[in-house]
Amino acid sequence: SAVRFIAAHALSLDRLIDKVLHLSVYLKVAFANMIGWLDKNAADGLVTLFAKTLIGFGQLIRAAIRGQVQSYLAWSVAFILLFILFAIFS
């Protein structure tokens, strides 16, 4: 009868909609996990690298201004060599 035909098609349509909905939710969760991983490892990793680099430079500068004549001389020689290398290769 017509009622059974409509009921059978309605049930199959319901299952199809259910599968499509589950697939879309699965894809959204997978995408969110991927974005979370990128944020945690790429973005936060770059910020951490930048911070550690600045800390390292700060420690170098602090070591350079401790008041020891030998360190002043070493820094002067290092910068003169860098300047010479820059002048040669540019």
N, C-alpha and C positions, 0 to 999 in steps of 0.2 A: 504494500500500500504506500501511498504518498508520505504518510507520517513516518514510516520506517525508513524510507529513502532519505528524507530530510534529516532524521535523527542520525542515521549512519554517516551522512556527509558532514553533519554538524560535529560529530565526534571526531572524524578524521581531520576536519579543519581545526578543531580545538587542539589536537595532538600536534599538528603542524605549527600552530601559533606557539604552543608550549616549547617545541624544539627550537624555533627561531629565537624566542625570548631567552632560553637557556644559553644558546650559542652567543647571543649578543652580550649577555652578562659575563660569560666566560671570557670573551674577547676584551671586554672593558676591564676586568680584573687583571688579565694578563698584561694589558697596556699600562695599567696603574702600577703594577709591580715593576715593569720595565722602567717607567719614569722614576719610581722611587729608588731603584738601584742606581740609575744615572745620577740622580740628585745626591745620593749618599756617597757614591764613589768618585764621580767626576767633579761636581760642583764643590762639595765639601773637601774633596781631596785637593783641589786647586787652592782653595782658601787656606787649608792647612799648610800646603807647600809654600805659599806666599808668606804666611806668618813665620814659618820656620826659617825661611830665607832672610826675612827682616831681622829675626832674633840673631841669626848668625852674623849678619853685617853689624848689628849693634854690639855683639861681643868682640868682633874684630876692632871696631872703633874704640871700644872701651879699653881693649888691650893696648891700642896705639897711644892712648892719652894717659897712661899710668905715671908718667913723669920720668921714665927711664930714658936716658940719652941714647942707649943702644937701640931701643925701639924706634925713637925718632929718626935715627940714622937709617935703620932698616926700611922704614916706611918711605923716607926720602929717596933712597936708592931704588926701591920698587916702583915708585911713581915716575922717577926719571927714566927707568928702563921701559915702562909702559908708554911714556911719551915718545921715546925714541922709536919703539916698535910701531906706534901709531903713525909717526912721521914717515917711517920707511915704507909702510904698506898702504898708505893712503894717497 
